[in-house]
Amino acid sequence: MELVLSALIATLVTLPIFGYLIIFIVTKQWTKSHRRAVQYGINGSVLLFVLSVHYMIQAIFGISLLWLVISVAILLSIAVVIVHLRYSGEIHYPKLLRGMVRLNAFVFVLFYFLLVVVGITKNLFKLFLS
């Protein structure tokens, strides 16, 4: 049982798109709303994308930059708070939290795909140049 659970967690962290798809499909069947299923899928898979970016950086470059990944997430969240406060004048916590999660999701999904391309390119260069 432990082996199955650890394999599932490793798969979800390595390929967070599967986590998004699982959440999306379950929510879509449950709510019958495509829009809400996309929102719940994004909200539920942000942590998977953040962890995946950390592990991909570690695998590609051989160093742990977890502090940088966490710092980027915190700085993005601070930016959302500042923009939200400037435009609305007061803090609405549910909207603020949704904004922070969605901006972090957008940025870390971009980082994820960028690191996939960098990793493939690096391995191709290593394969053909060695």
Backbone atoms as SQL, in Angstrom:
CREATE TABLE atoms (id INTEGER PRIMARY KEY, chain TEXT, resi INTEGER, resn TEXT, atom TEXT, x REAL, y REAL, z REAL);
INSERT INTO atoms VALUES
  (1, 'A', 1, 'MET', 'N', 0.822, -1.195, 0.000),
  (2, 'A', 1, 'MET', 'CA', 0.000, 0.000, 0.000),
  (3, 'A', 1, 'MET', 'C', 0.863, 1.255, 0.000),
  (4, 'A', 2, 'GLU', 'N', 1.940, 1.218, 0.794),
  (5, 'A', 2, 'GLU', 'CA', 2.847, 2.363, 0.837),
  (6, 'A', 2, 'GLU', 'C', 3.507, 2.588, -0.515),
  (7, 'A', 3, 'LEU', 'N', 3.839, 1.511, -1.200),
  (8, 'A', 3, 'LEU', 'CA', 4.472, 1.611, -2.510),
  (9, 'A', 3, 'LEU', 'C', 3.525, 2.253, -3.526),
  (10, 'A', 4, 'VAL', 'N', 2.275, 1.868, -3.491),
  (11, 'A', 4, 'VAL', 'CA', 1.289, 2.434, -4.417),
  (12, 'A', 4, 'VAL', 'C', 1.092, 3.918, -4.131),
  (13, 'A', 5, 'LEU', 'N', 0.983, 4.271, -2.859),
  (14, 'A', 5, 'LEU', 'CA', 0.789, 5.671, -2.482),
  (15, 'A', 5, 'LEU', 'C', 1.993, 6.521, -2.859),
  (16, 'A', 6, 'SER', 'N', 3.190, 6.019, -2.606),
  (17, 'A', 6, 'SER', 'CA', 4.384, 6.788, -2.960),
  (18, 'A', 6, 'SER', 'C', 4.546, 6.900, -4.475),
  (19, 'A', 7, 'ALA', 'N', 4.169, 5.867, -5.209),
  (20, 'A', 7, 'ALA', 'CA', 4.230, 5.938, -6.673),
  (21, 'A', 7, 'ALA', 'C', 3.223, 6.948, -7.212),
  (22, 'A', 8, 'LEU', 'N', 2.039, 7.004, -6.627),
  (23, 'A', 8, 'LEU', 'CA', 1.025, 7.971, -7.045),
  (24, 'A', 8, 'LEU', 'C', 1.481, 9.401, -6.770),
  (25, 'A', 9, 'ILE', 'N', 2.027, 9.638, -5.592),
  (26, 'A', 9, 'ILE', 'CA', 2.517, 10.978, -5.247),
  (27, 'A', 9, 'ILE', 'C', 3.676, 11.371, -6.150),
  (28, 'A', 10, 'ALA', 'N', 4.592, 10.446, -6.408),
  (29, 'A', 10, 'ALA', 'CA', 5.726, 10.740, -7.288),
  (30, 'A', 10, 'ALA', 'C', 5.253, 11.061, -8.704),
  (31, 'A', 11, 'THR', 'N', 4.252, 10.345, -9.184),
  (32, 'A', 11, 'THR', 'CA', 3.719, 10.617, -10.521),
  (33, 'A', 11, 'THR', 'C', 3.062, 11.985, -10.578),
  (34, 'A', 12, 'LEU', 'N', 2.290, 12.329, -9.563),
  (35, 'A', 12, 'LEU', 'CA', 1.605, 13.619, -9.558),
  (36, 'A', 12, 'LEU', 'C', 2.573, 14.787, -9.449),
  (37, 'A', 13, 'VAL', 'N', 3.668, 14.611, -8.717),
  (38, 'A', 13, 'VAL', 'CA', 4.655, 15.685, -8.608),
  (39, 'A', 13, 'VAL', 'C', 5.489, 15.767, -9.882),
  (40, 'A', 14, 'THR', 'N', 5.795, 14.634, -10.479),
  (41, 'A', 14, 'THR', 'CA', 6.586, 14.632, -11.703),
  (42, 'A', 14, 'THR', 'C', 5.773, 15.121, -12.898),
  (43, 'A', 15, 'LEU', 'N', 4.540, 14.707, -12.983),
  (44, 'A', 15, 'LEU', 'CA', 3.648, 15.102, -14.082),
  (45, 'A', 15, 'LEU', 'C', 2.381, 15.735, -13.493),
  (46, 'A', 16, 'PRO', 'N', 2.463, 17.001, -13.098),
  (47, 'A', 16, 'PRO', 'CA', 1.313, 17.626, -12.428),
  (48, 'A', 16, 'PRO', 'C', 0.097, 17.800, -13.334),
  (49, 'A', 17, 'ILE', 'N', 0.282, 17.655, -14.634),
  (50, 'A', 17, 'ILE', 'CA', -0.852, 17.748, -15.550),
  (51, 'A', 17, 'ILE', 'C', -1.840, 16.614, -15.269),
  (52, 'A', 18, 'PHE', 'N', -1.337, 15.445, -14.862),
  (53, 'A', 18, 'PHE', 'CA', -2.233, 14.353, -14.493),
  (54, 'A', 18, 'PHE', 'C', -3.076, 14.734, -13.280),
  (55, 'A', 19, 'GLY', 'N', -2.458, 15.407, -12.320),
  (56, 'A', 19, 'GLY', 'CA', -3.206, 15.878, -11.153),
  (57, 'A', 19, 'GLY', 'C', -4.299, 16.846, -11.547),
  (58, 'A', 20, 'TYR', 'N', -3.957, 17.770, -12.450),
  (59, 'A', 20, 'TYR', 'CA', -4.961, 18.714, -12.947),
  (60, 'A', 20, 'TYR', 'C', -6.096, 17.967, -13.639),
  (61, 'A', 21, 'LEU', 'N', -5.742, 17.017, -14.501),
  (62, 'A', 21, 'LEU', 'CA', -6.772, 16.278, -15.243),
  (63, 'A', 21, 'LEU', 'C', -7.671, 15.458, -14.321),
  (64, 'A', 22, 'ILE', 'N', -7.090, 14.847, -13.299),
  (65, 'A', 22, 'ILE', 'CA', -7.895, 14.067, -12.355),
  (66, 'A', 22, 'ILE', 'C', -8.891, 14.974, -11.639),
  (67, 'A', 23, 'ILE', 'N', -8.398, 16.109, -11.134),
  (68, 'A', 23, 'ILE', 'CA', -9.285, 17.048, -10.437),
  (69, 'A', 23, 'ILE', 'C', -10.340, 17.586, -11.396),
  (70, 'A', 24, 'PHE', 'N', -9.933, 17.921, -12.618),
  (71, 'A', 24, 'PHE', 'CA', -10.865, 18.454, -13.609),
  (72, 'A', 24, 'PHE', 'C', -11.969, 17.451, -13.930),
  (73, 'A', 25, 'ILE', 'N', -11.593, 16.215, -14.208),
  (74, 'A', 25, 'ILE', 'CA', -12.582, 15.205, -14.609),
  (75, 'A', 25, 'ILE', 'C', -13.552, 14.904, -13.469),
  (76, 'A', 26, 'VAL', 'N', -13.022, 14.754, -12.252),
  (77, 'A', 26, 'VAL', 'CA', -13.896, 14.470, -11.108),
  (78, 'A', 26, 'VAL', 'C', -14.852, 15.637, -10.867),
  (79, 'A', 27, 'THR', 'N', -14.336, 16.855, -10.912),
  (80, 'A', 27, 'THR', 'CA', -15.180, 18.029, -10.677),
  (81, 'A', 27, 'THR', 'C', -16.196, 18.214, -11.798),
  (82, 'A', 28, 'LYS', 'N', -15.791, 17.956, -13.017),
  (83, 'A', 28, 'LYS', 'CA', -16.709, 18.090, -14.161),
  (84, 'A', 28, 'LYS', 'C', -17.875, 17.107, -14.031),
  (85, 'A', 29, 'GLN', 'N', -17.582, 15.878, -13.630),
  (86, 'A', 29, 'GLN', 'CA', -18.641, 14.889, -13.443),
  (87, 'A', 29, 'GLN', 'C', -19.553, 15.258, -12.269),
  (88, 'A', 30, 'TRP', 'N', -18.970, 15.846, -11.253),
  (89, 'A', 30, 'TRP', 'CA', -19.706, 16.161, -10.042),
  (90, 'A', 30, 'TRP', 'C', -20.578, 17.404, -10.215),
  (91, 'A', 31, 'THR', 'N', -20.014, 18.481, -10.800),
  (92, 'A', 31, 'THR', 'CA', -20.731, 19.753, -10.888),
  (93, 'A', 31, 'THR', 'C', -21.406, 19.990, -12.232),
  (94, 'A', 32, 'LYS', 'N', -21.020, 19.278, -13.265),
  (95, 'A', 32, 'LYS', 'CA', -21.526, 19.473, -14.633),
  (96, 'A', 32, 'LYS', 'C', -21.220, 20.867, -15.174),
  (97, 'A', 33, 'SER', 'N', -20.244, 21.534, -14.596),
  (98, 'A', 33, 'SER', 'CA', -19.871, 22.884, -15.027),
  (99, 'A', 33, 'SER', 'C', -18.412, 22.878, -15.473),
  (100, 'A', 34, 'HIS', 'N', -18.188, 23.158, -16.741),
  (101, 'A', 34, 'HIS', 'CA', -16.829, 23.164, -17.282),
  (102, 'A', 34, 'HIS', 'C', -15.990, 24.265, -16.626),
  (103, 'A', 35, 'ARG', 'N', -16.580, 25.442, -16.469),
  (104, 'A', 35, 'ARG', 'CA', -15.856, 26.582, -15.902),
  (105, 'A', 35, 'ARG', 'C', -15.398, 26.300, -14.471),
  (106, 'A', 36, 'ARG', 'N', -16.289, 25.778, -13.656),
  (107, 'A', 36, 'ARG', 'CA', -15.917, 25.470, -12.270),
  (108, 'A', 36, 'ARG', 'C', -14.908, 24.331, -12.206),
  (109, 'A', 37, 'ALA', 'N', -15.010, 23.374, -13.128),
  (110, 'A', 37, 'ALA', 'CA', -14.058, 22.268, -13.153),
  (111, 'A', 37, 'ALA', 'C', -12.659, 22.776, -13.480),
  (112, 'A', 38, 'VAL', 'N', -12.554, 23.714, -14.420),
  (113, 'A', 38, 'VAL', 'CA', -11.248, 24.301, -14.748),
  (114, 'A', 38, 'VAL', 'C', -10.698, 25.052, -13.541),
  (115, 'A', 39, 'GLN', 'N', -11.544, 25.840, -12.877),
  (116, 'A', 39, 'GLN', 'CA', -11.094, 26.606, -11.718),
  (117, 'A', 39, 'GLN', 'C', -10.624, 25.694, -10.593),
  (118, 'A', 40, 'TYR', 'N', -11.406, 24.667, -10.276),
  (119, 'A', 40, 'TYR', 'CA', -10.999, 23.737, -9.225),
  (120, 'A', 40, 'TYR', 'C', -9.744, 22.958, -9.619),
  (121, 'A', 41, 'GLY', 'N', -9.629, 22.607, -10.882),
  (122, 'A', 41, 'GLY', 'CA', -8.432, 21.907, -11.345),
  (123, 'A', 41, 'GLY', 'C', -7.185, 22.751, -11.179),
  (124, 'A', 42, 'ILE', 'N', -7.287, 24.023, -11.545),
  (125, 'A', 42, 'ILE', 'CA', -6.143, 24.930, -11.388),
  (126, 'A', 42, 'ILE', 'C', -5.822, 25.127, -9.918),
  (127, 'A', 43, 'ASN', 'N', -6.857, 25.407, -9.117),
  (128, 'A', 43, 'ASN', 'CA', -6.632, 25.638, -7.690),
  (129, 'A', 43, 'ASN', 'C', -6.024, 24.412, -7.006),
  (130, 'A', 44, 'GLY', 'N', -6.462, 23.236, -7.414),
  (131, 'A', 44, 'GLY', 'CA', -5.982, 22.019, -6.774),
  (132, 'A', 44, 'GLY', 'C', -4.611, 21.560, -7.224),
  (133, 'A', 45, 'SER', 'N', -4.162, 22.023, -8.382),
  (134, 'A', 45, 'SER', 'CA', -2.884, 21.531, -8.894),
  (135, 'A', 45, 'SER', 'C', -1.743, 22.541, -8.779),
  (136, 'A', 46, 'VAL', 'N', -1.982, 23.690, -8.188),
  (137, 'A', 46, 'VAL', 'CA', -0.917, 24.698, -8.057),
  (138, 'A', 46, 'VAL', 'C', 0.256, 24.145, -7.262),
  (139, 'A', 47, 'LEU', 'N', -0.020, 23.517, -6.138),
  (140, 'A', 47, 'LEU', 'CA', 1.061, 22.972, -5.314),
  (141, 'A', 47, 'LEU', 'C', 1.846, 21.912, -6.079),
  (142, 'A', 48, 'LEU', 'N', 1.167, 21.119, -6.897),
  (143, 'A', 48, 'LEU', 'CA', 1.865, 20.114, -7.700),
  (144, 'A', 48, 'LEU', 'C', 2.816, 20.769, -8.694),
  (145, 'A', 49, 'PHE', 'N', 2.385, 21.864, -9.328),
  (146, 'A', 49, 'PHE', 'CA', 3.253, 22.561, -10.276),
  (147, 'A', 49, 'PHE', 'C', 4.436, 23.217, -9.564),
  (148, 'A', 50, 'VAL', 'N', 4.208, 23.776, -8.381),
  (149, 'A', 50, 'VAL', 'CA', 5.306, 24.395, -7.626),
  (150, 'A', 50, 'VAL', 'C', 6.343, 23.340, -7.253),
  (151, 'A', 51, 'LEU', 'N', 5.898, 22.215, -6.728),
  (152, 'A', 51, 'LEU', 'CA', 6.832, 21.141, -6.371),
  (153, 'A', 51, 'LEU', 'C', 7.525, 20.580, -7.605),
  (154, 'A', 52, 'SER', 'N', 6.801, 20.468, -8.695),
  (155, 'A', 52, 'SER', 'CA', 7.386, 19.957, -9.928),
  (156, 'A', 52, 'SER', 'C', 8.479, 20.881, -10.448),
  (157, 'A', 53, 'VAL', 'N', 8.238, 22.188, -10.390),
  (158, 'A', 53, 'VAL', 'CA', 9.265, 23.146, -10.822),
  (159, 'A', 53, 'VAL', 'C', 10.511, 22.995, -9.957),
  (160, 'A', 54, 'HIS', 'N', 10.330, 22.850, -8.657),
  (161, 'A', 54, 'HIS', 'CA', 11.488, 22.672, -7.768),
  (162, 'A', 54, 'HIS', 'C', 12.276, 21.414, -8.139),
  (163, 'A', 55, 'TYR', 'N', 11.587, 20.292, -8.304),
  (164, 'A', 55, 'TYR', 'CA', 12.286, 19.044, -8.604),
  (165, 'A', 55, 'TYR', 'C', 12.897, 19.040, -10.003),
  (166, 'A', 56, 'MET', 'N', 12.271, 19.734, -10.943),
  (167, 'A', 56, 'MET', 'CA', 12.859, 19.816, -12.287),
  (168, 'A', 56, 'MET', 'C', 14.128, 20.661, -12.275),
  (169, 'A', 57, 'ILE', 'N', 14.129, 21.757, -11.531),
  (170, 'A', 57, 'ILE', 'CA', 15.346, 22.566, -11.399),
  (171, 'A', 57, 'ILE', 'C', 16.447, 21.728, -10.776),
  (172, 'A', 58, 'GLN', 'N', 16.088, 20.965, -9.763),
  (173, 'A', 58, 'GLN', 'CA', 17.073, 20.116, -9.099),
  (174, 'A', 58, 'GLN', 'C', 17.599, 19.037, -10.046),
  (175, 'A', 59, 'ALA', 'N', 16.747, 18.460, -10.865),
  (176, 'A', 59, 'ALA', 'CA', 17.181, 17.408, -11.786),
  (177, 'A', 59, 'ALA', 'C', 18.003, 17.967, -12.938),
  (178, 'A', 60, 'ILE', 'N', 17.630, 19.128, -13.466),
  (179, 'A', 60, 'ILE', 'CA', 18.315, 19.680, -14.636),
  (180, 'A', 60, 'ILE', 'C', 19.644, 20.305, -14.255),
  (181, 'A', 61, 'PHE', 'N', 19.641, 21.125, -13.212),
  (182, 'A', 61, 'PHE', 'CA', 20.834, 21.898, -12.872),
  (183, 'A', 61, 'PHE', 'C', 21.634, 21.320, -11.714),
  (184, 'A', 62, 'GLY', 'N', 21.085, 20.359, -10.999),
  (185, 'A', 62, 'GLY', 'CA', 21.817, 19.706, -9.929),
  (186, 'A', 62, 'GLY', 'C', 21.911, 20.506, -8.642),
  (187, 'A', 63, 'ILE', 'N', 21.129, 21.561, -8.504),
  (188, 'A', 63, 'ILE', 'CA', 21.126, 22.350, -7.270),
  (189, 'A', 63, 'ILE', 'C', 19.681, 22.541, -6.812),
  (190, 'A', 64, 'SER', 'N', 19.515, 22.709, -5.514),
  (191, 'A', 64, 'SER', 'CA', 18.185, 22.936, -4.967),
  (192, 'A', 64, 'SER', 'C', 17.939, 24.431, -4.838),
  (193, 'A', 65, 'LEU', 'N', 16.934, 24.914, -5.526),
  (194, 'A', 65, 'LEU', 'CA', 16.561, 26.322, -5.450),
  (195, 'A', 65, 'LEU', 'C', 15.164, 26.468, -4.854),
  (196, 'A', 66, 'LEU', 'N', 14.874, 25.656, -3.844),
  (197, 'A', 66, 'LEU', 'CA', 13.562, 25.722, -3.209),
  (198, 'A', 66, 'LEU', 'C', 13.311, 27.099, -2.613),
  (199, 'A', 67, 'TRP', 'N', 14.350, 27.700, -2.065),
  (200, 'A', 67, 'TRP', 'CA', 14.208, 29.046, -1.497),
  (201, 'A', 67, 'TRP', 'C', 13.781, 30.044, -2.568),
  (202, 'A', 68, 'LEU', 'N', 14.288, 29.899, -3.775),
  (203, 'A', 68, 'LEU', 'CA', 13.928, 30.802, -4.865),
  (204, 'A', 68, 'LEU', 'C', 12.496, 30.552, -5.335),
  (205, 'A', 69, 'VAL', 'N', 12.106, 29.303, -5.410),
  (206, 'A', 69, 'VAL', 'CA', 10.746, 28.957, -5.822),
  (207, 'A', 69, 'VAL', 'C', 9.741, 29.526, -4.819),
  (208, 'A', 70, 'ILE', 'N', 10.015, 29.355, -3.536),
  (209, 'A', 70, 'ILE', 'CA', 9.123, 29.889, -2.505),
  (210, 'A', 70, 'ILE', 'C', 9.130, 31.414, -2.526),
  (211, 'A', 71, 'SER', 'N', 10.295, 32.014, -2.737),
  (212, 'A', 71, 'SER', 'CA', 10.379, 33.476, -2.807),
  (213, 'A', 71, 'SER', 'C', 9.573, 34.031, -3.974),
  (214, 'A', 72, 'VAL', 'N', 9.631, 33.381, -5.121),
  (215, 'A', 72, 'VAL', 'CA', 8.846, 33.823, -6.282),
  (216, 'A', 72, 'VAL', 'C', 7.357, 33.740, -5.966),
  (217, 'A', 73, 'ALA', 'N', 6.928, 32.646, -5.343),
  (218, 'A', 73, 'ALA', 'CA', 5.510, 32.497, -4.996),
  (219, 'A', 73, 'ALA', 'C', 5.073, 33.583, -4.014),
  (220, 'A', 74, 'ILE', 'N', 5.910, 33.890, -3.042),
  (221, 'A', 74, 'ILE', 'CA', 5.569, 34.928, -2.063),
  (222, 'A', 74, 'ILE', 'C', 5.543, 36.299, -2.719),
  (223, 'A', 75, 'LEU', 'N', 6.521, 36.595, -3.574),
  (224, 'A', 75, 'LEU', 'CA', 6.544, 37.894, -4.251),
  (225, 'A', 75, 'LEU', 'C', 5.343, 38.070, -5.181),
  (226, 'A', 76, 'LEU', 'N', 4.952, 37.017, -5.871),
  (227, 'A', 76, 'LEU', 'CA', 3.751, 37.091, -6.706),
  (228, 'A', 76, 'LEU', 'C', 2.512, 37.354, -5.857),
  (229, 'A', 77, 'SER', 'N', 2.444, 36.711, -4.708),
  (230, 'A', 77, 'SER', 'CA', 1.304, 36.925, -3.819),
  (231, 'A', 77, 'SER', 'C', 1.276, 38.346, -3.279),
  (232, 'A', 78, 'ILE', 'N', 2.436, 38.887, -2.938),
  (233, 'A', 78, 'ILE', 'CA', 2.514, 40.273, -2.472),
  (234, 'A', 78, 'ILE', 'C', 2.070, 41.223, -3.576),
  (235, 'A', 79, 'ALA', 'N', 2.469, 40.951, -4.802),
  (236, 'A', 79, 'ALA', 'CA', 2.056, 41.798, -5.929),
  (237, 'A', 79, 'ALA', 'C', 0.541, 41.777, -6.098),
  (238, 'A', 80, 'VAL', 'N', -0.074, 40.613, -5.943),
  (239, 'A', 80, 'VAL', 'CA', -1.533, 40.522, -6.051),
  (240, 'A', 80, 'VAL', 'C', -2.200, 41.334, -4.948),
  (241, 'A', 81, 'VAL', 'N', -1.665, 41.271, -3.731),
  (242, 'A', 81, 'VAL', 'CA', -2.229, 42.041, -2.617),
  (243, 'A', 81, 'VAL', 'C', -2.139, 43.535, -2.904),
  (244, 'A', 82, 'ILE', 'N', -0.996, 43.990, -3.382),
  (245, 'A', 82, 'ILE', 'CA', -0.812, 45.417, -3.665),
  (246, 'A', 82, 'ILE', 'C', -1.760, 45.880, -4.768),
  (247, 'A', 83, 'VAL', 'N', -1.849, 45.131, -5.844),
  (248, 'A', 83, 'VAL', 'CA', -2.740, 45.509, -6.946),
  (249, 'A', 83, 'VAL', 'C', -4.197, 45.481, -6.489),
  (250, 'A', 84, 'HIS', 'N', -4.575, 44.453, -5.739),
  (251, 'A', 84, 'HIS', 'CA', -5.947, 44.342, -5.249),
  (252, 'A', 84, 'HIS', 'C', -6.295, 45.512, -4.330),
  (253, 'A', 85, 'LEU', 'N', -5.390, 45.863, -3.448),
  (254, 'A', 85, 'LEU', 'CA', -5.619, 46.967, -2.518),
  (255, 'A', 85, 'LEU', 'C', -5.693, 48.295, -3.255),
  (256, 'A', 86, 'ARG', 'N', -4.866, 48.464, -4.267),
  (257, 'A', 86, 'ARG', 'CA', -4.857, 49.713, -5.022),
  (258, 'A', 86, 'ARG', 'C', -6.154, 49.904, -5.807),
  (259, 'A', 87, 'TYR', 'N', -6.670, 48.830, -6.410),
  (260, 'A', 87, 'TYR', 'CA', -7.866, 48.964, -7.242),
  (261, 'A', 87, 'TYR', 'C', -9.166, 48.940, -6.448),
  (262, 'A', 88, 'SER', 'N', -9.243, 48.152, -5.393),
  (263, 'A', 88, 'SER', 'CA', -10.516, 48.046, -4.682),
  (264, 'A', 88, 'SER', 'C', -10.560, 48.881, -3.408),
  (265, 'A', 89, 'GLY', 'N', -9.424, 49.227, -2.863),
  (266, 'A', 89, 'GLY', 'CA', -9.398, 50.043, -1.658),
  (267, 'A', 89, 'GLY', 'C', -9.548, 49.256, -0.371),
  (268, 'A', 90, 'GLU', 'N', -10.087, 48.071, -0.438),
  (269, 'A', 90, 'GLU', 'CA', -10.207, 47.229, 0.743),
  (270, 'A', 90, 'GLU', 'C', -9.937, 45.784, 0.342),
  (271, 'A', 91, 'ILE', 'N', -9.668, 44.974, 1.326),
  (272, 'A', 91, 'ILE', 'CA', -9.275, 43.595, 1.051),
  (273, 'A', 91, 'ILE', 'C', -10.489, 42.677, 1.175),
  (274, 'A', 92, 'HIS', 'N', -10.778, 41.959, 0.110),
  (275, 'A', 92, 'HIS', 'CA', -11.771, 40.889, 0.115),
  (276, 'A', 92, 'HIS', 'C', -10.978, 39.590, 0.049),
  (277, 'A', 93, 'TYR', 'N', -10.886, 38.890, 1.175),
  (278, 'A', 93, 'TYR', 'CA', -10.001, 37.739, 1.269),
  (279, 'A', 93, 'TYR', 'C', -10.286, 36.628, 0.260),
  (280, 'A', 94, 'PRO', 'N', -11.528, 36.264, -0.011),
  (281, 'A', 94, 'PRO', 'CA', -11.741, 35.202, -1.017),
  (282, 'A', 94, 'PRO', 'C', -11.234, 35.589, -2.407),
  (283, 'A', 95, 'LYS', 'N', -11.513, 36.829, -2.834),
  (284, 'A', 95, 'LYS', 'CA', -11.018, 37.279, -4.136),
  (285, 'A', 95, 'LYS', 'C', -9.501, 37.357, -4.141),
  (286, 'A', 96, 'LEU', 'N', -8.942, 37.826, -3.046),
  (287, 'A', 96, 'LEU', 'CA', -7.493, 37.954, -2.934),
  (288, 'A', 96, 'LEU', 'C', -6.822, 36.585, -3.016),
  (289, 'A', 97, 'LEU', 'N', -7.358, 35.624, -2.298),
  (290, 'A', 97, 'LEU', 'CA', -6.784, 34.276, -2.316),
  (291, 'A', 97, 'LEU', 'C', -6.891, 33.652, -3.705),
  (292, 'A', 98, 'ARG', 'N', -8.046, 33.822, -4.368),
  (293, 'A', 98, 'ARG', 'CA', -8.194, 33.306, -5.733),
  (294, 'A', 98, 'ARG', 'C', -7.183, 33.945, -6.676),
  (295, 'A', 99, 'GLY', 'N', -6.986, 35.256, -6.531),
  (296, 'A', 99, 'GLY', 'CA', -6.018, 35.948, -7.382),
  (297, 'A', 99, 'GLY', 'C', -4.602, 35.447, -7.161),
  (298, 'A', 100, 'MET', 'N', -4.239, 35.232, -5.891),
  (299, 'A', 100, 'MET', 'CA', -2.894, 34.736, -5.592),
  (300, 'A', 100, 'MET', 'C', -2.688, 33.339, -6.165),
  (301, 'A', 101, 'VAL', 'N', -3.662, 32.471, -5.970),
  (302, 'A', 101, 'VAL', 'CA', -3.543, 31.095, -6.453),
  (303, 'A', 101, 'VAL', 'C', -3.470, 31.064, -7.977),
  (304, 'A', 102, 'ARG', 'N', -4.306, 31.850, -8.629),
  (305, 'A', 102, 'ARG', 'CA', -4.339, 31.813, -10.094),
  (306, 'A', 102, 'ARG', 'C', -3.098, 32.421, -10.719),
  (307, 'A', 103, 'LEU', 'N', -2.570, 33.503, -10.143),
  (308, 'A', 103, 'LEU', 'CA', -1.336, 34.073, -10.681),
  (309, 'A', 103, 'LEU', 'C', -0.173, 33.108, -10.480),
  (310, 'A', 104, 'ASN', 'N', -0.082, 32.504, -9.290),
  (311, 'A', 104, 'ASN', 'CA', 0.968, 31.515, -9.056),
  (312, 'A', 104, 'ASN', 'C', 0.814, 30.327, -9.997),
  (313, 'A', 105, 'ALA', 'N', -0.414, 29.896, -10.245),
  (314, 'A', 105, 'ALA', 'CA', -0.641, 28.787, -11.172),
  (315, 'A', 105, 'ALA', 'C', -0.153, 29.153, -12.563),
  (316, 'A', 106, 'PHE', 'N', -0.508, 30.335, -13.032),
  (317, 'A', 106, 'PHE', 'CA', -0.102, 30.768, -14.370),
  (318, 'A', 106, 'PHE', 'C', 1.418, 30.797, -14.498),
  (319, 'A', 107, 'VAL', 'N', 2.085, 31.406, -13.529),
  (320, 'A', 107, 'VAL', 'CA', 3.543, 31.549, -13.600),
  (321, 'A', 107, 'VAL', 'C', 4.231, 30.191, -13.490),
  (322, 'A', 108, 'PHE', 'N', 3.792, 29.349, -12.572),
  (323, 'A', 108, 'PHE', 'CA', 4.473, 28.072, -12.394),
  (324, 'A', 108, 'PHE', 'C', 4.159, 27.077, -13.508),
  (325, 'A', 109, 'VAL', 'N', 3.015, 27.191, -14.159),
  (326, 'A', 109, 'VAL', 'CA', 2.759, 26.368, -15.351),
  (327, 'A', 109, 'VAL', 'C', 3.708, 26.788, -16.467),
  (328, 'A', 110, 'LEU', 'N', 3.909, 28.102, -16.627),
  (329, 'A', 110, 'LEU', 'CA', 4.884, 28.574, -17.621),
  (330, 'A', 110, 'LEU', 'C', 6.290, 28.081, -17.290),
  (331, 'A', 111, 'PHE', 'N', 6.686, 28.196, -16.010),
  (332, 'A', 111, 'PHE', 'CA', 8.001, 27.694, -15.596),
  (333, 'A', 111, 'PHE', 'C', 8.121, 26.200, -15.869),
  (334, 'A', 112, 'TYR', 'N', 7.053, 25.458, -15.602),
  (335, 'A', 112, 'TYR', 'CA', 7.063, 24.017, -15.815),
  (336, 'A', 112, 'TYR', 'C', 7.346, 23.682, -17.280),
  (337, 'A', 113, 'PHE', 'N', 6.604, 24.307, -18.200),
  (338, 'A', 113, 'PHE', 'CA', 6.810, 24.014, -19.614),
  (339, 'A', 113, 'PHE', 'C', 8.159, 24.527, -20.106),
  (340, 'A', 114, 'LEU', 'N', 8.611, 25.650, -19.584),
  (341, 'A', 114, 'LEU', 'CA', 9.941, 26.150, -19.927),
  (342, 'A', 114, 'LEU', 'C', 11.018, 25.167, -19.475),
  (343, 'A', 115, 'LEU', 'N', 10.883, 24.643, -18.267),
  (344, 'A', 115, 'LEU', 'CA', 11.865, 23.679, -17.767),
  (345, 'A', 115, 'LEU', 'C', 11.797, 22.353, -18.524),
  (346, 'A', 116, 'VAL', 'N', 10.629, 21.956, -18.993),
  (347, 'A', 116, 'VAL', 'CA', 10.528, 20.751, -19.830),
  (348, 'A', 116, 'VAL', 'C', 11.342, 20.945, -21.100),
  (349, 'A', 117, 'VAL', 'N', 11.192, 22.108, -21.741),
  (350, 'A', 117, 'VAL', 'CA', 11.944, 22.393, -22.969),
  (351, 'A', 117, 'VAL', 'C', 13.438, 22.457, -22.676),
  (352, 'A', 118, 'VAL', 'N', 13.824, 23.119, -21.584),
  (353, 'A', 118, 'VAL', 'CA', 15.242, 23.217, -21.216),
  (354, 'A', 118, 'VAL', 'C', 15.813, 21.833, -20.929),
  (355, 'A', 119, 'GLY', 'N', 15.078, 21.008, -20.204),
  (356, 'A', 119, 'GLY', 'CA', 15.555, 19.662, -19.887),
  (357, 'A', 119, 'GLY', 'C', 15.723, 18.796, -21.122),
  (358, 'A', 120, 'ILE', 'N', 14.765, 18.852, -22.029),
  (359, 'A', 120, 'ILE', 'CA', 14.874, 18.076, -23.267),
  (360, 'A', 120, 'ILE', 'C', 16.049, 18.568, -24.097),
  (361, 'A', 121, 'THR', 'N', 16.187, 19.888, -24.214),
  (362, 'A', 121, 'THR', 'CA', 17.293, 20.458, -24.993),
  (363, 'A', 121, 'THR', 'C', 18.639, 20.080, -24.390),
  (364, 'A', 122, 'LYS', 'N', 18.751, 20.179, -23.075),
  (365, 'A', 122, 'LYS', 'CA', 20.011, 19.839, -22.413),
  (366, 'A', 122, 'LYS', 'C', 20.364, 18.367, -22.632),
  (367, 'A', 123, 'ASN', 'N', 19.381, 17.490, -22.520),
  (368, 'A', 123, 'ASN', 'CA', 19.652, 16.069, -22.728),
  (369, 'A', 123, 'ASN', 'C', 19.975, 15.748, -24.180),
  (370, 'A', 124, 'LEU', 'N', 19.346, 16.446, -25.117),
  (371, 'A', 124, 'LEU', 'CA', 19.683, 16.237, -26.529),
  (372, 'A', 124, 'LEU', 'C', 21.105, 16.694, -26.828),
  (373, 'A', 125, 'PHE', 'N', 21.499, 17.846, -26.287),
  (374, 'A', 125, 'PHE', 'CA', 22.878, 18.298, -26.476),
  (375, 'A', 125, 'PHE', 'C', 23.866, 17.325, -25.846),
  (376, 'A', 126, 'LYS', 'N', 23.535, 16.829, -24.666),
  (377, 'A', 126, 'LYS', 'CA', 24.416, 15.872, -24.003),
  (378, 'A', 126, 'LYS', 'C', 24.517, 14.585, -24.817),
  (379, 'A', 127, 'LEU', 'N', 23.406, 14.162, -25.400),
  (380, 'A', 127, 'LEU', 'CA', 23.380, 12.933, -26.186),
  (381, 'A', 127, 'LEU', 'C', 24.198, 13.063, -27.463),
  (382, 'A', 128, 'PHE', 'N', 24.030, 14.174, -28.181),
  (383, 'A', 128, 'PHE', 'CA', 24.686, 14.317, -29.474),
  (384, 'A', 128, 'PHE', 'C', 26.105, 14.853, -29.387),
  (385, 'A', 129, 'LEU', 'N', 26.458, 15.525, -28.320),
  (386, 'A', 129, 'LEU', 'CA', 27.801, 16.087, -28.210),
  (387, 'A', 129, 'LEU', 'C', 28.761, 15.210, -27.425),
  (388, 'A', 130, 'SER', 'N', 28.278, 14.141, -26.826),
  (389, 'A', 130, 'SER', 'CA', 29.205, 13.290, -26.075),
  (390, 'A', 130, 'SER', 'C', 29.478, 11.991, -26.763);
